[in-house]
């Protein structure tokens, strides 16, 4: 390796480390200011809470209310809905890509369903499916599925037509074209769709837990708001942030592997 390459790699490493340190510093400054303003009564700690209260609340939730059970339930619902969303949306997008007639028929319905406020369907979900985990997962699917189908279909349609024609001239099958052209060409779009699906599924799960659940992070946040305990609400939001970061890291690892 040449001297210039070593210098470049070193500068690139320093640049990445500086970004990480700056991100950590900004977070620490935010936490310090939040606690400082709360201690000096500049902000109302009863309404805004503060980092120390959140830490103490997490300890109490761990001791008294089985905190990890709530986390496990929300994580389980999110992962199940995330897997189902990706499988179903991928299959539907491929079918629409292969059959233009079906794509034209489904297009207005997808647009209409996407614009429909999914919360309005909450009572129907409770009546049809029940106030249980199935209802929560269904809510998450309703929120994430339509967006995922549209994103994947639009990505697949934009695939380079010349490459597809080239494979067809060699009598390539539809599976060959899918595996060797469409998916590799849209790998970045697929990863971006995975990230969107993750956030949408998590939103759907929390909304479902607001409506029907008796456990989970969404339930904790709802309970905290009902008893006007903002520390529980903030603790729930903090846990959701950690869960989101954890799941995003997993997707990034998958991206690097493949």
C-alpha positions as CSV (number, residue, x, y, z in Angstrom):
1,X,0.0,0.0,0.0
2,X,1.4,3.4,-1.0
3,X,2.0,6.3,1.3
4,X,-0.8,8.3,-0.3
5,X,-3.3,5.4,0.3
6,X,-2.3,5.2,3.9
7,X,-2.7,9.0,4.3
8,X,-6.1,8.8,2.7
9,X,-7.3,5.9,4.9
10,X,-6.1,7.6,8.0
11,X,-7.9,10.8,7.1
12,X,-11.1,8.9,6.3
13,X,-10.8,7.1,9.7
14,X,-10.3,10.3,11.5
15,X,-13.3,11.8,9.7
16,X,-15.6,9.0,10.7
17,X,-14.4,9.1,14.3
18,X,-14.9,12.8,14.5
19,X,-18.5,12.4,13.3
20,X,-19.2,9.8,15.9
21,X,-17.6,11.9,18.7
22,X,-19.6,14.9,17.6
23,X,-22.8,12.9,17.7
24,X,-22.0,11.7,21.2
25,X,-21.1,15.2,22.3
26,X,-24.3,16.7,21.0
27,X,-26.3,14.0,22.9
28,X,-24.4,14.6,26.1
29,X,-24.9,18.4,25.8
30,X,-28.6,17.9,25.3
31,X,-28.9,15.6,28.4
32,X,-26.8,18.1,30.5
33,X,-28.9,21.1,29.5
34,X,-32.1,19.2,30.1
35,X,-31.1,18.2,33.6
36,X,-29.6,21.7,34.3
37,X,-32.7,23.5,33.2
38,X,-34.9,21.1,35.2
39,X,-32.8,21.5,38.4
40,X,-33.0,25.3,38.1
41,X,-36.7,25.3,37.5
42,X,-36.3,26.9,34.1
43,X,-38.5,24.1,32.8
44,X,-41.2,22.2,34.7
45,X,-39.8,18.8,35.6
46,X,-43.3,17.6,36.3
47,X,-44.3,18.2,32.7
48,X,-40.9,17.7,31.0
49,X,-39.4,15.2,33.4
50,X,-35.5,15.0,33.4
51,X,-32.8,12.4,32.8
52,X,-32.5,11.5,36.5
53,X,-36.2,10.9,36.8
54,X,-36.2,8.8,33.7
55,X,-33.3,6.6,35.0
56,X,-35.1,6.2,38.4
57,X,-38.4,5.3,36.5
58,X,-36.6,2.7,34.4
59,X,-35.2,1.2,37.6
60,X,-38.7,1.1,39.2
61,X,-40.2,-0.4,36.0
62,X,-37.5,-3.1,36.1
63,X,-38.2,-3.9,39.7
64,X,-41.9,-3.7,39.9
65,X,-43.5,-4.0,36.4
66,X,-41.3,-6.5,34.5
67,X,-39.8,-4.0,32.1
68,X,-38.1,-6.6,29.9
69,X,-41.4,-8.4,29.3
70,X,-42.9,-5.1,27.9
71,X,-39.8,-4.7,25.7
72,X,-40.0,-8.3,24.5
73,X,-43.7,-8.0,23.6
74,X,-43.2,-4.8,21.5
75,X,-40.0,-6.2,19.9
76,X,-41.8,-9.5,19.0
77,X,-44.8,-7.7,17.5
78,X,-42.5,-5.4,15.5
79,X,-40.3,-8.2,14.1
80,X,-43.3,-10.3,13.1
81,X,-45.0,-7.5,11.3
82,X,-41.7,-6.4,9.7
83,X,-41.1,-9.9,8.3
84,X,-44.7,-10.3,7.1
85,X,-44.6,-6.8,5.5
86,X,-41.4,-7.5,3.5
87,X,-42.6,-10.9,2.4
88,X,-46.1,-9.9,1.3
89,X,-45.0,-6.6,-0.3
90,X,-42.2,-8.3,-2.3
91,X,-44.5,-10.9,-3.6
92,X,-47.2,-8.4,-4.5
93,X,-44.7,-6.0,-6.2
94,X,-43.3,-8.9,-8.3
95,X,-46.8,-9.9,-9.4
96,X,-47.6,-6.3,-10.3
97,X,-44.4,-6.0,-12.2
98,X,-45.1,-9.2,-14.1
99,X,-48.7,-8.4,-14.9
100,X,-49.5,-4.8,-16.0
101,X,-53.2,-5.5,-15.9
102,X,-53.1,-6.4,-12.2
103,X,-50.9,-3.4,-11.6
104,X,-53.4,-1.0,-13.2
105,X,-56.3,-2.6,-11.4
106,X,-54.6,-2.4,-7.9
107,X,-53.1,1.1,-8.4
108,X,-56.1,3.2,-7.4
109,X,-56.9,0.9,-4.5
110,X,-53.3,1.2,-3.2
111,X,-53.5,5.0,-3.4
112,X,-56.8,5.1,-1.6
113,X,-55.7,2.7,1.2
114,X,-52.5,4.6,1.6
115,X,-54.3,7.9,2.1
116,X,-56.8,6.4,4.6
117,X,-56.0,7.2,8.3
118,X,-55.3,3.7,9.6
119,X,-56.3,4.7,13.2
120,X,-59.9,4.9,12.0
121,X,-59.7,1.2,11.3
122,X,-58.7,0.5,14.9
123,X,-62.3,-0.3,16.2
124,X,-63.0,-2.5,13.2
125,X,-59.7,-4.4,13.8
126,X,-60.7,-4.9,17.5
127,X,-64.1,-6.3,16.5
128,X,-63.0,-8.5,13.6
129,X,-59.7,-9.8,15.0
130,X,-59.8,-9.1,18.7
131,X,-58.0,-7.0,21.3
132,X,-54.8,-9.1,21.1
133,X,-51.4,-9.4,19.5
134,X,-53.0,-10.4,16.2
135,X,-54.9,-7.1,16.1
136,X,-51.7,-5.2,16.9
137,X,-49.8,-6.9,14.1
138,X,-52.7,-6.3,11.7
139,X,-52.6,-2.6,12.5
140,X,-48.8,-2.6,11.9
141,X,-49.4,-4.3,8.5
142,X,-52.0,-1.8,7.5
143,X,-49.7,1.0,8.2
144,X,-46.6,-0.4,6.5
145,X,-47.7,-2.8,3.8
146,X,-49.2,-0.3,1.2
147,X,-46.1,2.0,1.4
148,X,-43.8,-1.0,1.1
149,X,-45.6,-2.3,-2.0
150,X,-45.6,1.1,-3.7
151,X,-41.9,1.6,-3.0
152,X,-40.8,-1.8,-4.2
153,X,-43.0,-1.7,-7.3
154,X,-41.8,1.8,-8.3
155,X,-38.2,0.6,-7.8
156,X,-38.7,-2.5,-9.9
157,X,-40.4,-0.7,-12.7
158,X,-37.4,1.7,-12.9
159,X,-35.0,-1.2,-13.6
160,X,-32.8,-0.7,-16.7
161,X,-35.0,-2.0,-19.6
162,X,-31.9,-2.6,-21.8
163,X,-30.5,-5.1,-19.3
164,X,-33.8,-6.9,-19.2
165,X,-34.0,-7.1,-23.0
166,X,-30.4,-8.4,-23.1
167,X,-31.2,-11.3,-20.9
168,X,-34.4,-12.0,-22.8
169,X,-32.4,-12.3,-26.0
170,X,-30.5,-15.2,-24.3
171,X,-33.8,-16.8,-23.4
172,X,-33.5,-16.0,-19.7
173,X,-36.4,-17.0,-17.6
174,X,-38.4,-14.5,-15.4
175,X,-36.6,-15.9,-12.3
176,X,-33.2,-15.3,-13.9
177,X,-34.2,-11.8,-14.8
178,X,-35.5,-11.2,-11.2
179,X,-32.4,-12.6,-9.5
180,X,-29.7,-11.3,-11.9
181,X,-31.1,-7.9,-12.9
182,X,-34.1,-6.6,-11.0
183,X,-32.9,-7.4,-7.4
184,X,-29.2,-6.4,-7.9
185,X,-30.2,-3.2,-9.7
186,X,-32.5,-2.2,-6.9
187,X,-30.5,-3.4,-3.9
188,X,-30.2,0.2,-2.5
189,X,-33.9,0.8,-2.9
190,X,-34.7,-2.5,-1.2
191,X,-32.5,-1.6,1.8
192,X,-34.1,1.8,2.0
193,X,-37.5,0.1,1.9
194,X,-36.4,-2.2,4.7
195,X,-35.6,0.9,6.8
196,X,-38.9,2.5,6.0
197,X,-40.8,-0.7,6.8
198,X,-39.0,-0.9,10.1
199,X,-40.1,2.5,11.2
200,X,-43.6,2.1,9.9
201,X,-44.0,-1.3,11.6
202,X,-42.8,0.1,14.9
203,X,-45.3,3.0,14.6
204,X,-48.1,0.6,13.7
205,X,-47.2,-1.6,16.7
206,X,-47.3,1.3,19.1
207,X,-50.6,2.6,17.7
208,X,-52.0,-0.9,18.1
209,X,-50.8,-1.1,21.7
210,X,-52.5,2.2,22.3
211,X,-55.8,0.7,21.2
212,X,-55.8,-2.9,22.5
213,X,-52.7,-3.9,24.5
214,X,-52.3,-4.6,28.2
215,X,-48.5,-4.9,27.8
216,X,-45.7,-3.4,25.7
217,X,-44.0,-0.1,25.4
218,X,-47.1,1.5,23.8
219,X,-49.1,0.4,26.8
220,X,-46.5,1.9,29.2
221,X,-46.7,5.2,27.4
222,X,-50.5,5.2,27.4
223,X,-50.6,4.3,31.1
224,X,-48.1,7.1,31.9
225,X,-50.2,9.7,30.1
226,X,-53.4,8.5,31.8
227,X,-51.9,8.9,35.3
228,X,-50.1,12.0,34.2
229,X,-46.7,10.6,34.9
230,X,-44.4,12.0,32.2
231,X,-41.4,10.1,33.5
232,X,-43.1,6.9,32.4
233,X,-43.9,8.4,29.1
234,X,-40.4,9.7,28.5
235,X,-39.0,6.3,29.6
236,X,-41.2,4.6,27.0
237,X,-40.0,7.0,24.3
238,X,-36.4,6.4,25.4
239,X,-36.8,2.6,25.2
240,X,-38.4,2.9,21.7
241,X,-35.4,5.0,20.6
242,X,-33.0,2.3,21.8
243,X,-35.1,-0.4,20.0
244,X,-35.2,1.6,16.8
245,X,-31.4,2.0,16.9
246,X,-30.9,-1.7,17.6
247,X,-33.1,-2.8,14.7
248,X,-31.5,-0.3,12.3
249,X,-28.0,-1.6,13.2
250,X,-29.2,-5.1,12.4
251,X,-30.4,-4.0,9.0
252,X,-27.1,-2.2,8.4
253,X,-25.2,-5.4,9.3
254,X,-27.4,-7.4,6.8
255,X,-26.6,-4.8,4.2
256,X,-22.9,-5.2,4.7
257,X,-23.1,-9.0,4.7
258,X,-25.0,-9.1,1.4
